[in-house]
Amino acid sequence: MAPVIMGNPERPELGEELANAFCATDPDIAAVFARTTFLPGTL
């Protein structure tokens, strides 16, 4: 999914870098970020 999000098919290394960044993110921190970003007022 990262290459699609990146939207730069001529530079596949950018999609790979984004995927690596997603995988390196702490899941607990990502969950708080997602709730704050997509469900404002639910913190």
CHARMM-style PDB file with segment names, atoms N, HN, CA, C and O in Angstrom:
ATOM      1  N   MET     1       0.821  -1.191   0.000  1.00  0.00      PROA
ATOM      2  CA  MET     1       0.000   0.000   0.000  1.00  0.00      PROA
ATOM      3  C   MET     1       0.870   1.262   0.000  1.00  0.00      PROA
ATOM      4  O   MET     1       0.454   2.301  -0.513  1.00  0.00      PROA
ATOM      5  N   ALA     2       2.051   1.178   0.562  1.00  0.00      PROA
ATOM      6  HN  ALA     2       2.389   0.334   0.979  1.00  0.00      PROA
ATOM      7  CA  ALA     2       2.921   2.360   0.659  1.00  0.00      PROA
ATOM      8  C   ALA     2       3.257   2.963  -0.703  1.00  0.00      PROA
ATOM      9  O   ALA     2       3.250   4.188  -0.827  1.00  0.00      PROA
ATOM     10  N   PRO     3       3.554   2.156  -1.739  1.00  0.00      PROA
ATOM     11  CA  PRO     3       3.826   2.759  -3.048  1.00  0.00      PROA
ATOM     12  C   PRO     3       2.626   3.539  -3.598  1.00  0.00      PROA
ATOM     13  O   PRO     3       2.798   4.569  -4.250  1.00  0.00      PROA
ATOM     14  N   VAL     4       1.419   3.048  -3.335  1.00  0.00      PROA
ATOM     15  HN  VAL     4       1.278   2.212  -2.806  1.00  0.00      PROA
ATOM     16  CA  VAL     4       0.214   3.754  -3.791  1.00  0.00      PROA
ATOM     17  C   VAL     4       0.066   5.072  -3.036  1.00  0.00      PROA
ATOM     18  O   VAL     4      -0.253   6.101  -3.631  1.00  0.00      PROA
ATOM     19  N   ILE     5       0.294   5.039  -1.742  1.00  0.00      PROA
ATOM     20  HN  ILE     5       0.552   4.203  -1.258  1.00  0.00      PROA
ATOM     21  CA  ILE     5       0.213   6.263  -0.928  1.00  0.00      PROA
ATOM     22  C   ILE     5       1.259   7.260  -1.387  1.00  0.00      PROA
ATOM     23  O   ILE     5       0.986   8.457  -1.484  1.00  0.00      PROA
ATOM     24  N   MET     6       2.456   6.768  -1.670  1.00  0.00      PROA
ATOM     25  HN  MET     6       2.678   5.796  -1.592  1.00  0.00      PROA
ATOM     26  CA  MET     6       3.540   7.652  -2.099  1.00  0.00      PROA
ATOM     27  C   MET     6       3.220   8.282  -3.447  1.00  0.00      PROA
ATOM     28  O   MET     6       3.549   9.444  -3.685  1.00  0.00      PROA
ATOM     29  N   GLY     7       2.578   7.517  -4.334  1.00  0.00      PROA
ATOM     30  HN  GLY     7       2.311   6.573  -4.140  1.00  0.00      PROA
ATOM     31  CA  GLY     7       2.155   8.052  -5.624  1.00  0.00      PROA
ATOM     32  C   GLY     7       3.286   8.482  -6.538  1.00  0.00      PROA
ATOM     33  O   GLY     7       3.160   9.463  -7.270  1.00  0.00      PROA
ATOM     34  N   ASN     8       4.385   7.755  -6.500  1.00  0.00      PROA
ATOM     35  HN  ASN     8       4.488   6.958  -5.905  1.00  0.00      PROA
ATOM     36  CA  ASN     8       5.536   8.108  -7.316  1.00  0.00      PROA
ATOM     37  C   ASN     8       6.092   6.830  -7.954  1.00  0.00      PROA
ATOM     38  O   ASN     8       7.160   6.359  -7.563  1.00  0.00      PROA
ATOM     39  N   PRO     9       5.363   6.258  -8.950  1.00  0.00      PROA
ATOM     40  CA  PRO     9       5.743   4.941  -9.476  1.00  0.00      PROA
ATOM     41  C   PRO     9       7.119   4.888 -10.137  1.00  0.00      PROA
ATOM     42  O   PRO     9       7.716   3.815 -10.228  1.00  0.00      PROA
ATOM     43  N   GLU    10       7.621   6.013 -10.593  1.00  0.00      PROA
ATOM     44  HN  GLU    10       7.136   6.884 -10.520  1.00  0.00      PROA
ATOM     45  CA  GLU    10       8.954   5.997 -11.215  1.00  0.00      PROA
ATOM     46  C   GLU    10      10.080   5.953 -10.182  1.00  0.00      PROA
ATOM     47  O   GLU    10      11.250   5.810 -10.540  1.00  0.00      PROA
ATOM     48  N   ARG    11       9.725   6.076  -8.899  1.00  0.00      PROA
ATOM     49  HN  ARG    11       8.775   6.192  -8.608  1.00  0.00      PROA
ATOM     50  CA  ARG    11      10.734   5.999  -7.824  1.00  0.00      PROA
ATOM     51  C   ARG    11      10.270   4.993  -6.769  1.00  0.00      PROA
ATOM     52  O   ARG    11       9.869   5.396  -5.677  1.00  0.00      PROA
ATOM     53  N   PRO    12      10.317   3.691  -7.074  1.00  0.00      PROA
ATOM     54  CA  PRO    12       9.814   2.675  -6.137  1.00  0.00      PROA
ATOM     55  C   PRO    12      10.545   2.670  -4.798  1.00  0.00      PROA
ATOM     56  O   PRO    12       9.999   2.206  -3.797  1.00  0.00      PROA
ATOM     57  N   GLU    13      11.758   3.176  -4.771  1.00  0.00      PROA
ATOM     58  HN  GLU    13      12.201   3.554  -5.584  1.00  0.00      PROA
ATOM     59  CA  GLU    13      12.493   3.206  -3.493  1.00  0.00      PROA
ATOM     60  C   GLU    13      11.809   4.104  -2.472  1.00  0.00      PROA
ATOM     61  O   GLU    13      11.968   3.900  -1.268  1.00  0.00      PROA
ATOM     62  N   LEU    14      11.049   5.094  -2.934  1.00  0.00      PROA
ATOM     63  HN  LEU    14      10.920   5.260  -3.911  1.00  0.00      PROA
ATOM     64  CA  LEU    14      10.327   5.967  -1.999  1.00  0.00      PROA
ATOM     65  C   LEU    14       9.197   5.214  -1.303  1.00  0.00      PROA
ATOM     66  O   LEU    14       8.969   5.397  -0.107  1.00  0.00      PROA
ATOM     67  N   GLY    15       8.493   4.371  -2.048  1.00  0.00      PROA
ATOM     68  HN  GLY    15       8.679   4.223  -3.019  1.00  0.00      PROA
ATOM     69  CA  GLY    15       7.452   3.544  -1.444  1.00  0.00      PROA
ATOM     70  C   GLY    15       8.027   2.568  -0.442  1.00  0.00      PROA
ATOM     71  O   GLY    15       7.432   2.321   0.607  1.00  0.00      PROA
ATOM     72  N   GLU    16       9.177   2.017  -0.760  1.00  0.00      PROA
ATOM     73  HN  GLU    16       9.660   2.218  -1.612  1.00  0.00      PROA
ATOM     74  CA  GLU    16       9.839   1.092   0.161  1.00  0.00      PROA
ATOM     75  C   GLU    16      10.269   1.817   1.444  1.00  0.00      PROA
ATOM     76  O   GLU    16      10.141   1.281   2.545  1.00  0.00      PROA
ATOM     77  N   GLU    17      10.770   3.023   1.286  1.00  0.00      PROA
ATOM     78  HN  GLU    17      10.874   3.459   0.392  1.00  0.00      PROA
ATOM     79  CA  GLU    17      11.182   3.806   2.455  1.00  0.00      PROA
ATOM     80  C   GLU    17       9.981   4.129   3.340  1.00  0.00      PROA
ATOM     81  O   GLU    17      10.076   4.071   4.566  1.00  0.00      PROA
ATOM     82  N   LEU    18       8.859   4.468   2.724  1.00  0.00      PROA
ATOM     83  HN  LEU    18       8.781   4.516   1.728  1.00  0.00      PROA
ATOM     84  CA  LEU    18       7.643   4.752   3.497  1.00  0.00      PROA
ATOM     85  C   LEU    18       7.164   3.498   4.220  1.00  0.00      PROA
ATOM     86  O   LEU    18       6.780   3.567   5.388  1.00  0.00      PROA
ATOM     87  N   ALA    19       7.180   2.356   3.542  1.00  0.00      PROA
ATOM     88  HN  ALA    19       7.491   2.299   2.593  1.00  0.00      PROA
ATOM     89  CA  ALA    19       6.772   1.099   4.175  1.00  0.00      PROA
ATOM     90  C   ALA    19       7.670   0.779   5.372  1.00  0.00      PROA
ATOM     91  O   ALA    19       7.180   0.343   6.413  1.00  0.00      PROA
ATOM     92  N   ASN    20       8.954   0.989   5.230  1.00  0.00      PROA
ATOM     93  HN  ASN    20       9.352   1.343   4.384  1.00  0.00      PROA
ATOM     94  CA  ASN    20       9.883   0.750   6.344  1.00  0.00      PROA
ATOM     95  C   ASN    20       9.584   1.684   7.509  1.00  0.00      PROA
ATOM     96  O   ASN    20       9.665   1.278   8.668  1.00  0.00      PROA
ATOM     97  N   ALA    21       9.241   2.926   7.208  1.00  0.00      PROA
ATOM     98  HN  ALA    21       9.175   3.256   6.266  1.00  0.00      PROA
ATOM     99  CA  ALA    21       8.907   3.877   8.272  1.00  0.00      PROA
ATOM    100  C   ALA    21       7.640   3.440   9.003  1.00  0.00      PROA
ATOM    101  O   ALA    21       7.567   3.523  10.229  1.00  0.00      PROA
ATOM    102  N   PHE    22       6.631   2.968   8.241  1.00  0.00      PROA
ATOM    103  HN  PHE    22       6.690   2.900   7.245  1.00  0.00      PROA
ATOM    104  CA  PHE    22       5.401   2.475   8.875  1.00  0.00      PROA
ATOM    105  C   PHE    22       5.707   1.293   9.790  1.00  0.00      PROA
ATOM    106  O   PHE    22       5.183   1.211  10.901  1.00  0.00      PROA
ATOM    107  N   CYS    23       6.541   0.394   9.331  1.00  0.00      PROA
ATOM    108  HN  CYS    23       6.966   0.460   8.429  1.00  0.00      PROA
ATOM    109  CA  CYS    23       6.855  -0.807  10.110  1.00  0.00      PROA
ATOM    110  C   CYS    23       7.692  -0.502  11.352  1.00  0.00      PROA
ATOM    111  O   CYS    23       7.666  -1.265  12.318  1.00  0.00      PROA
ATOM    112  N   ALA    24       8.421   0.588  11.334  1.00  0.00      PROA
ATOM    113  HN  ALA    24       8.442   1.208  10.549  1.00  0.00      PROA
ATOM    114  CA  ALA    24       9.279   0.944  12.462  1.00  0.00      PROA
ATOM    115  C   ALA    24       8.537   1.746  13.531  1.00  0.00      PROA
ATOM    116  O   ALA    24       9.085   2.015  14.600  1.00  0.00      PROA
ATOM    117  N   THR    25       7.300   2.125  13.243  1.00  0.00      PROA
ATOM    118  HN  THR    25       6.855   1.907  12.375  1.00  0.00      PROA
ATOM    119  CA  THR    25       6.531   2.950  14.175  1.00  0.00      PROA
ATOM    120  C   THR    25       6.000   2.104  15.327  1.00  0.00      PROA
ATOM    121  O   THR    25       5.506   0.996  15.118  1.00  0.00      PROA
ATOM    122  N   ASP    26       6.104   2.626  16.528  1.00  0.00      PROA
ATOM    123  HN  ASP    26       6.505   3.526  16.698  1.00  0.00      PROA
ATOM    124  CA  ASP    26       5.561   1.956  17.707  1.00  0.00      PROA
ATOM    125  C   ASP    26       4.034   1.894  17.566  1.00  0.00      PROA
ATOM    126  O   ASP    26       3.404   2.936  17.385  1.00  0.00      PROA
ATOM    127  N   PRO    27       3.424   0.710  17.642  1.00  0.00      PROA
ATOM    128  CA  PRO    27       1.983   0.574  17.437  1.00  0.00      PROA
ATOM    129  C   PRO    27       1.144   1.385  18.428  1.00  0.00      PROA
ATOM    130  O   PRO    27       0.083   1.894  18.065  1.00  0.00      PROA
ATOM    131  N   ASP    28       1.605   1.511  19.666  1.00  0.00      PROA
ATOM    132  HN  ASP    28       2.467   1.098  19.961  1.00  0.00      PROA
ATOM    133  CA  ASP    28       0.848   2.292  20.652  1.00  0.00      PROA
ATOM    134  C   ASP    28       0.826   3.772  20.285  1.00  0.00      PROA
ATOM    135  O   ASP    28      -0.203   4.434  20.414  1.00  0.00      PROA
ATOM    136  N   ILE    29       1.953   4.280  19.832  1.00  0.00      PROA
ATOM    137  HN  ILE    29       2.789   3.742  19.728  1.00  0.00      PROA
ATOM    138  CA  ILE    29       2.027   5.675  19.418  1.00  0.00      PROA
ATOM    139  C   ILE    29       1.208   5.883  18.149  1.00  0.00      PROA
ATOM    140  O   ILE    29       0.520   6.895  18.015  1.00  0.00      PROA
ATOM    141  N   ALA    30       1.274   4.944  17.228  1.00  0.00      PROA
ATOM    142  HN  ALA    30       1.832   4.122  17.336  1.00  0.00      PROA
ATOM    143  CA  ALA    30       0.500   5.046  15.993  1.00  0.00      PROA
ATOM    144  C   ALA    30      -1.000   5.059  16.291  1.00  0.00      PROA
ATOM    145  O   ALA    30      -1.750   5.781  15.634  1.00  0.00      PROA
ATOM    146  N   ALA    31      -1.440   4.283  17.254  1.00  0.00      PROA
ATOM    147  HN  ALA    31      -0.831   3.696  17.787  1.00  0.00      PROA
ATOM    148  CA  ALA    31      -2.860   4.246  17.606  1.00  0.00      PROA
ATOM    149  C   ALA    31      -3.320   5.585  18.169  1.00  0.00      PROA
ATOM    150  O   ALA    31      -4.395   6.067  17.813  1.00  0.00      PROA
ATOM    151  N   VAL    32      -2.523   6.186  19.038  1.00  0.00      PROA
ATOM    152  HN  VAL    32      -1.649   5.794  19.326  1.00  0.00      PROA
ATOM    153  CA  VAL    32      -2.869   7.499  19.583  1.00  0.00      PROA
ATOM    154  C   VAL    32      -2.907   8.533  18.461  1.00  0.00      PROA
ATOM    155  O   VAL    32      -3.821   9.356  18.400  1.00  0.00      PROA
ATOM    156  N   PHE    33      -1.924   8.491  17.583  1.00  0.00      PROA
ATOM    157  HN  PHE    33      -1.181   7.823  17.632  1.00  0.00      PROA
ATOM    158  CA  PHE    33      -1.890   9.423  16.455  1.00  0.00      PROA
ATOM    159  C   PHE    33      -3.131   9.257  15.583  1.00  0.00      PROA
ATOM    160  O   PHE    33      -3.757  10.244  15.197  1.00  0.00      PROA
ATOM    161  N   ALA    34      -3.486   8.016  15.275  1.00  0.00      PROA
ATOM    162  HN  ALA    34      -2.978   7.214  15.589  1.00  0.00      PROA
ATOM    163  CA  ALA    34      -4.645   7.765  14.411  1.00  0.00      PROA
ATOM    164  C   ALA    34      -5.934   8.259  15.063  1.00  0.00      PROA
ATOM    165  O   ALA    34      -6.762   8.886  14.402  1.00  0.00      PROA
ATOM    166  N   ARG    35      -6.108   7.980  16.351  1.00  0.00      PROA
ATOM    167  HN  ARG    35      -5.435   7.471  16.888  1.00  0.00      PROA
ATOM    168  CA  ARG    35      -7.315   8.456  17.042  1.00  0.00      PROA
ATOM    169  C   ARG    35      -7.377   9.976  17.039  1.00  0.00      PROA
ATOM    170  O   ARG    35      -8.432  10.558  16.789  1.00  0.00      PROA
ATOM    171  N   THR    36      -6.244  10.620  17.317  1.00  0.00      PROA
ATOM    172  HN  THR    36      -5.387  10.147  17.520  1.00  0.00      PROA
ATOM    173  CA  THR    36      -6.206  12.070  17.359  1.00  0.00      PROA
ATOM    174  C   THR    36      -6.462  12.671  15.978  1.00  0.00      PROA
ATOM    175  O   THR    36      -7.151  13.684  15.860  1.00  0.00      PROA
ATOM    176  N   THR    37      -5.915  12.056  14.944  1.00  0.00      PROA
ATOM    177  HN  THR    37      -5.355  11.233  15.040  1.00  0.00      PROA
ATOM    178  CA  THR    37      -6.034  12.583  13.596  1.00  0.00      PROA
ATOM    179  C   THR    37      -7.424  12.347  13.006  1.00  0.00      PROA
ATOM    180  O   THR    37      -8.007  13.257  12.418  1.00  0.00      PROA
ATOM    181  N   PHE    38      -7.950  11.150  13.157  1.00  0.00      PROA
ATOM    182  HN  PHE    38      -7.476  10.410  13.635  1.00  0.00      PROA
ATOM    183  CA  PHE    38      -9.180  10.783  12.460  1.00  0.00      PROA
ATOM    184  C   PHE    38     -10.431  10.860  13.314  1.00  0.00      PROA
ATOM    185  O   PHE    38     -11.537  10.863  12.773  1.00  0.00      PROA
ATOM    186  N   LEU    39     -10.294  10.922  14.620  1.00  0.00      PROA
ATOM    187  HN  LEU    39      -9.396  10.920  15.059  1.00  0.00      PROA
ATOM    188  CA  LEU    39     -11.456  11.021  15.501  1.00  0.00      PROA
ATOM    189  C   LEU    39     -11.230  12.142  16.523  1.00  0.00      PROA
ATOM    190  O   LEU    39     -11.096  11.867  17.715  1.00  0.00      PROA
ATOM    191  N   PRO    40     -11.185  13.391  16.075  1.00  0.00      PROA
ATOM    192  CA  PRO    40     -10.932  14.507  17.001  1.00  0.00      PROA
ATOM    193  C   PRO    40     -11.925  14.510  18.164  1.00  0.00      PROA
ATOM    194  O   PRO    40     -13.107  14.212  17.993  1.00  0.00      PROA
ATOM    195  N   GLY    41     -11.436  14.840  19.307  1.00  0.00      PROA
ATOM    196  HN  GLY    41     -10.476  15.082  19.446  1.00  0.00      PROA
ATOM    197  CA  GLY    41     -12.266  14.903  20.501  1.00  0.00      PROA
ATOM    198  C   GLY    41     -12.401  13.589  21.243  1.00  0.00      PROA
ATOM    199  O   GLY    41     -13.162  13.512  22.208  1.00  0.00      PROA
ATOM    200  N   THR    42     -11.684  12.546  20.823  1.00  0.00      PROA
ATOM    201  HN  THR    42     -11.066  12.608  20.039  1.00  0.00      PROA
ATOM    202  CA  THR    42     -11.815  11.235  21.481  1.00  0.00      PROA
ATOM    203  C   THR    42     -10.592  10.871  22.297  1.00  0.00      PROA
ATOM    204  O   THR    42     -10.467   9.726  22.730  1.00  0.00      PROA
ATOM    205  N   LEU    43      -9.700  11.792  22.516  1.00  0.00      PROA
ATOM    206  HN  LEU    43      -9.801  12.723  22.164  1.00  0.00      PROA
ATOM    207  CA  LEU    43      -8.494  11.481  23.277  1.00  0.00      PROA
ATOM    208  C   LEU    43      -8.779  11.257  24.725  1.00  0.00      PROA
ATOM    209  OT1 LEU    43      -7.861  10.984  25.499  1.00  0.00      PROA
TER     210      LEU     43
END
